[in-house]
């Protein structure tokens, strides 16, 4: 069976860049060229894992992962009043990949219980993903409409924007059974 407690730790320092020579755009983006971070650049990555096996029936695992934020192109909205009096909103992008998503991290817990029979082995598990319910940003997004689908004045001649960001899953329990024969 081996030791009751085992663990591992890994750290990675990596840089992913690409050389952008030309960027086609409509003038709504602050143009950046040269060596820029790739969309999945992840400079620092950490994984930690601890296992506890008190006997052959039980297996407990606690893991944690972290990586710094991926590159992000942020934007805001501006507007024009059309000749018919309608408002036209359009995004104005900031520097291409000039910002970063917040760091991503989460902790997972998994409990396995094994049952040995003459006809094989049945294993059950409870896996709780994102144990401390961290809100990890998946997609940056701004909206010009509020929750009631209305445009809201900012009181200074402009209009408010609202965050419509999407996060990765919060705390997520998973249960399962497997049969080995």
Number of C-alpha atoms within 10 A of each C-alpha: 7 7 10 12 13 12 12 10 12 10 13 12 9 11 12 13 14 12 11 12 9 10 11 7 9 6 9 13 18 13 14 16 13 11 12 17 21 16 14 13 18 19 15 15 16 15 16 15 17 15 18 16 17 13 11 12 12 16 18 18 18 18 20 17 18 16 19 17 20 20 20 21 17 20 18 14 15 14 13 11 10 9 7 6 8 9 12 10 13 14 16 16 17 18 17 19 17 14 14 14 17 16 14 18 19 19 20 19 18 18 17 18 15 17 13 13 9 6 9 10 13 15 16 16 18 16 20 18 19 23 18 13 13 16 17 19 16 15 12 15 13 15 17 21 16 14 10 6 9 9 16 14 11 10 8 7 6 11 17 15 18 15 12 15 12 13 13 13 14 15 16 12 14 10 12 10 12 11 13 9 9
